[in-house]
Amino acid sequence: MKSIKLYIPILISAIVFAFSFSACGDGISHEDTLANWKWDKVEANPAIVKQGWTNVDSVFGSLPAYVNVYLSPVKVTDVANDHVIAYVAVADMKRATFGVLGNVGWNDAAQGFCSTKLNTPTEFYNSSNGLIVINGGLFFEDKGFYYSQSLIYKDGTMLAPNQNYYSEDWTNFWYPTIGAFIQKPDKTFYTTWTYYASDGTDYSYDACKKIDLTTPETSAPDATHPSKGTALNNTNVLNGIGGVSVLLHNGNIMDTYKDEMLDVSAASAQPRTAIGYDATNNKLIFFVCEGRQMTDGVAGLTTAQVTTILKALGCSEALNLDGGGSSCMLVNGKETIKPSDGKERSVLDGCFIK
């Protein structure tokens, strides 16, 4: 009997060791599963939670450990609105993938960069396998064609440039540089201002061209004006999305909507969609806020207020995208905010994280 008692602990230890070895060597990563166990959960973005944002991952079903979703506090620090409903999706880009959605290109018949079809965010979600989907840039319809006003680069290919002119009477013209959010081949991000020249070169500039509305322009930006331009192509762009306006650049507040010229009602409270990048931690942030009283007391935000929020959350780069009735963010196919049309609006393009 003594010998049996002596070997029972050894036998149990051997069984436990064998089980552990098998589990660790089965070729399956258990990191995400373990991270989702409540007793093992470590908050991935404590600085965001410290500002009063609530981790709502569990509301939207299963998410990998490298993607997290947060709901804003009702009162956001340094934002005057009485009631804010906003969500951010935060992705660790060491593991996450960013992509652009939309089937846009040059159309000879339409004489523009356009598509004949729009998609709801849900349709984009179903076709992309993305975990998070947001709407993208600006567009307009004419004679059955949906023209892109915003830059779109997908997998190194330019599908559409930013709109390269502004006129109210087709007599007087201005040639603004317009904001873009670019993913480089090394998979980091930056904001810039671009102009699509008449020779087909898409130039990027480190600052926004200043516009004088009292003086119509007779010349357009080029390789050296308004500053030295960088030609965008598949050697320096992986993916990109355009919008109005650049909110943050190199950590500095920009909000250059007046000089970018396309109207996004920047100074009024509206539903908003934006995209930002925390360069210090290599994290991509999708932002969306509700507005237009879809929830009583929730008017929305100005672009300046969105800038304040994204900077506080750690972004050094940020771009405002199409807002208003287009604003939408889906997490695992589920809506976050209430769209101001009462349902999802069909849009020309979008972005995803997976």
C-alpha positions in Angstrom: 0.0 0.0 0.0 2.8 2.4 0.7 4.3 1.9 -2.7 0.9 2.7 -4.3 0.6 6.0 -2.4 4.2 6.9 -3.4 3.5 6.6 -7.2 -0.1 8.1 -7.4 1.2 11.8 -7.4 3.8 10.9 -10.0 1.2 9.3 -12.2 -1.2 12.3 -11.9 1.7 14.7 -12.7 2.5 12.7 -15.8 -1.1 12.8 -17.0 -1.3 16.6 -16.4 2.0 17.1 -18.2 1.0 15.0 -21.2 -2.4 16.8 -21.5 -0.6 20.2 -21.3 2.0 19.2 -23.9 -0.8 18.0 -26.2 -2.8 21.2 -25.9 0.2 23.4 -26.6 1.4 21.4 -29.5 -1.8 20.9 -31.4 -0.9 23.6 -33.9 -3.9 25.8 -32.8 -3.3 29.3 -31.4 -5.4 29.7 -28.2 -4.4 33.3 -27.6 -7.7 34.9 -28.7 -9.7 32.3 -26.9 -7.8 32.8 -23.7 -8.0 36.5 -24.0 -11.7 36.3 -24.1 -12.0 34.3 -20.9 -13.4 36.8 -18.4 -10.9 35.8 -15.7 -8.0 36.2 -18.1 -9.2 39.4 -19.9 -6.7 42.2 -19.8 -8.0 45.5 -21.2 -6.2 46.2 -24.4 -6.7 50.0 -24.3 -6.7 51.2 -20.7 -6.1 54.8 -21.6 -9.4 54.9 -23.6 -11.3 53.3 -20.7 -9.7 55.8 -18.3 -11.4 58.6 -20.3 -14.8 57.1 -19.6 -15.3 55.0 -22.7 -16.9 51.5 -22.1 -15.6 48.3 -23.7 -18.6 46.9 -25.5 -17.0 43.9 -27.3 -19.5 41.5 -25.8 -22.4 43.4 -27.2 -21.3 42.5 -30.8 -20.4 38.9 -30.4 -17.0 37.3 -30.7 -14.0 39.5 -31.6 -10.4 38.6 -31.8 -8.2 40.1 -29.0 -6.6 42.6 -31.4 -9.9 44.4 -32.2 -11.9 46.2 -29.5 -15.0 48.4 -29.6 -15.9 51.2 -27.2 -18.9 53.3 -26.5 -18.4 57.0 -25.5 -19.5 58.4 -22.2 -22.6 60.6 -22.5 -20.5 63.6 -21.6 -17.2 63.6 -23.4 -14.3 65.7 -21.9 -13.8 69.0 -23.7 -16.9 68.5 -25.9 -19.7 70.8 -25.0 -22.7 68.8 -26.3 -25.2 67.6 -23.7 -25.4 64.1 -25.0 -22.9 62.2 -27.2 -23.3 58.7 -28.7 -20.1 57.7 -30.4 -18.3 54.4 -31.0 -14.7 53.6 -31.8 -13.2 50.4 -33.1 -9.6 50.1 -32.2 -7.3 47.6 -34.1 -3.8 46.5 -33.3 -2.2 46.7 -36.7 0.5 44.2 -35.8 -2.2 41.6 -36.4 -5.2 43.4 -38.0 -5.8 44.0 -41.7 -7.1 47.2 -43.2 -8.9 47.4 -46.6 -11.0 49.6 -48.8 -14.3 48.6 -50.3 -16.0 49.7 -53.6 -15.9 48.9 -57.3 -15.0 52.2 -58.9 -12.9 53.1 -61.9 -12.6 55.3 -65.0 -15.7 55.1 -67.2 -15.3 56.4 -70.8 -19.1 56.9 -71.3 -19.4 58.8 -68.0 -16.0 60.6 -68.5 -15.2 60.2 -64.8 -14.2 57.9 -62.0 -17.5 56.3 -61.0 -19.6 53.2 -60.7 -23.1 52.2 -61.7 -23.8 50.6 -58.3 -23.9 51.6 -54.7 -23.8 49.3 -51.7 -25.1 49.5 -48.2 -22.6 48.9 -45.4 -24.3 45.5 -44.8 -23.7 44.5 -48.4 -20.1 45.6 -48.1 -19.8 43.6 -44.8 -21.2 40.5 -46.5 -18.8 40.7 -49.4 -15.6 41.6 -47.4 -15.4 39.2 -44.5 -14.5 42.3 -42.4 -15.1 42.4 -38.7 -15.7 46.2 -38.7 -17.1 48.2 -41.7 -17.6 51.9 -42.0 -18.7 54.1 -44.9 -16.1 55.9 -46.9 -15.7 59.0 -49.0 -18.0 61.5 -50.8 -19.8 60.9 -54.0 -22.7 62.3 -56.2 -25.1 60.9 -58.8 -25.6 62.1 -62.3 -27.5 60.3 -65.1 -27.2 56.9 -63.5 -23.5 57.2 -62.7 -22.2 57.5 -59.1 -19.1 59.7 -59.3 -16.4 59.5 -56.6 -15.4 62.9 -55.1 -12.9 61.2 -52.9 -9.6 59.3 -53.4 -9.7 55.5 -53.4 -6.7 53.2 -53.6 -7.0 49.5 -53.2 -4.1 47.1 -53.1 -1.8 49.7 -54.7 -4.1 50.6 -57.5 -5.8 54.0 -57.8 -9.5 53.5 -58.4 -10.3 57.2 -58.1 -8.5 60.4 -57.2 -9.8 63.3 -55.0 -12.0 65.8 -56.9 -9.6 68.3 -58.5 -11.6 71.5 -59.0 -14.3 73.6 -57.4 -16.8 75.9 -59.1 -20.3 77.2 -58.4 -20.9 78.8 -61.8 -18.6 76.9 -64.2 -16.9 80.2 -65.0 -14.8 80.8 -61.9 -12.6 77.9 -60.7 -10.4 76.9 -57.8 -8.1 73.9 -57.6 -7.9 72.7 -54.0 -5.8 70.0 -52.4 -8.1 67.6 -50.6 -7.5 65.3 -47.7 -6.6 61.6 -47.8 -5.7 58.8 -45.4 -3.0 56.6 -46.8 -1.7 53.2 -45.8 1.9 52.7 -46.9 3.3 49.4 -48.1 4.9 49.0 -44.6 1.2 49.1 -43.3 1.6 52.3 -41.3 -0.7 55.3 -42.0 -0.5 59.0 -42.6 -2.8 61.9 -43.6 -2.0 64.1 -46.6 -3.5 66.4 -49.2 -3.7 65.4 -52.8 -4.2 66.8 -56.3 -4.8 64.8 -59.5 -3.0 66.7 -62.3 -4.0 66.8 -65.9 -1.2 64.5 -66.9 -2.6 61.7 -64.7 -0.2 62.1 -61.8 -1.7 62.0 -58.4 0.4 64.3 -56.2 0.6 64.3 -52.4 1.5 67.3 -50.3 2.6 67.7 -46.7 0.4 70.8 -46.2 -3.0 72.0 -47.5 -3.0 74.6 -50.2 -4.5 77.9 -49.0 -7.6 79.1 -50.9 -8.6 82.8 -51.5 -12.2 82.7 -52.4 -12.1 86.3 -53.6 -9.7 85.4 -56.5 -10.5 82.6 -59.0 -7.5 80.6 -60.0 -5.9 80.1 -63.4 -3.3 77.4 -62.5 -3.5 74.1 -60.7 -1.2 72.3 -58.2 1.7 70.4 -59.8 5.0 68.8 -58.8 6.3 72.0 -57.2 3.2 73.9 -56.3 1.8 74.6 -53.6 4.9 72.8 -52.3 7.0 69.8 -53.4 4.6 67.1 -54.5 5.1 63.3 -54.2 3.6 61.2 -57.0 1.4 58.5 -55.5 1.7 55.0 -57.0 1.9 51.4 -56.0 5.5 51.8 -54.6 4.3 54.1 -51.9 0.6 53.4 -51.4 -1.1 50.2 -50.4 -4.6 51.4 -49.6 -6.1 54.9 -49.3 -9.4 56.7 -48.7 -10.3 60.3 -49.3 -12.6 62.6 -47.3 -13.0 66.2 -46.1 -11.1 67.3 -44.1 -7.8 66.3 -42.6 -8.3 66.5 -38.8 -4.9 65.6 -37.5 -1.5 65.5 -39.2 1.7 64.6 -37.5 -0.1 65.0 -34.2 -1.2 68.6 -35.0 -4.8 69.8 -35.2 -5.6 70.7 -38.8 -9.4 70.7 -39.7 -8.7 72.3 -43.1 -12.2 72.0 -44.4 -12.4 75.6 -45.7 -9.4 75.2 -47.9 -10.5 71.7 -49.1 -13.7 73.3 -50.3 -16.1 70.3 -50.4 -19.1 71.0 -48.1 -19.4 68.6 -45.2 -21.3 71.0 -42.8 -18.1 71.0 -40.7 -19.2 73.7 -38.2 -22.6 72.2 -37.4 -23.5 69.2 -35.3 -24.0 66.1 -37.6 -23.5 62.4 -37.6 -19.9 61.8 -38.4 -17.5 59.0 -39.6 -13.8 59.4 -39.3 -10.6 57.3 -39.4 -7.5 57.8 -37.3 -4.1 56.3 -36.5 -2.3 56.1 -33.2 1.3 56.0 -34.5 2.8 55.5 -31.1 1.0 52.2 -30.5 0.4 51.3 -34.2 -3.4 51.2 -33.8 -6.0 52.1 -36.3 -9.2 53.7 -35.1 -12.6 53.8 -36.8 -14.9 56.5 -35.4 -18.7 57.1 -35.8 -21.1 59.3 -33.9 -24.9 59.5 -34.0 -26.8 62.7 -34.7 -29.9 64.5 -36.1 -31.9 63.5 -33.0 -32.2 59.8 -33.8 -31.9 59.5 -30.1 -33.5 62.5 -28.2 -30.9 65.1 -27.4 -28.2 63.7 -29.6 -27.5 66.3 -32.3 -24.1 65.0 -33.5 -20.7 66.6 -33.6 -18.7 69.2 -35.5 -15.5 68.1 -37.2 -13.6 70.2 -34.7 -15.2 68.1 -31.9 -14.4 64.9 -33.6 -10.8 66.1 -33.8 -10.7 66.8 -30.1 -12.0 63.3 -29.3 -9.6 61.5 -31.7 -6.6 63.4 -30.4 -7.5 62.6 -26.8 -7.8 58.9 -27.8 -4.2 59.0 -29.0 -4.5 59.6 -32.7 -1.7 61.5 -34.5 -3.4 61.2 -37.9 -7.1 61.5 -38.7 -9.4 62.2 -41.6 -13.1 63.1 -41.6 -15.1 60.9 -44.0 -18.6 61.2 -45.5 -21.1 61.9 -42.7 -24.8 62.7 -42.2 -27.1 60.0 -43.5 -24.1 58.0 -44.8 -22.5 57.6 -41.3 -22.5 53.9 -40.3 -20.3 51.5 -38.5 -21.0 47.7 -38.4 -19.4 45.3 -35.9 -19.8 41.7 -36.9 -22.6 43.0 -39.1 -24.5 44.7 -36.3 -25.2 48.5 -36.3 -23.7 50.7 -33.7 -25.4 54.1 -34.1 -28.8 54.7 -35.5 -28.4 55.9 -39.1 -30.1 59.3 -39.6 -32.1 58.1 -42.6 -33.8 55.5 -40.4 -31.9 52.8 -42.3 -28.5 52.3 -43.9 -27.8 54.5 -46.8 -26.2 53.0 -49.9 -22.7 54.4 -50.4 -20.0 54.3 -53.1 -17.2 53.0 -50.9 -16.1 52.0 -47.4 -13.3 50.6 -45.2 -13.0 47.5 -43.2 -10.8 45.9 -40.5 -10.4 42.2 -40.1 
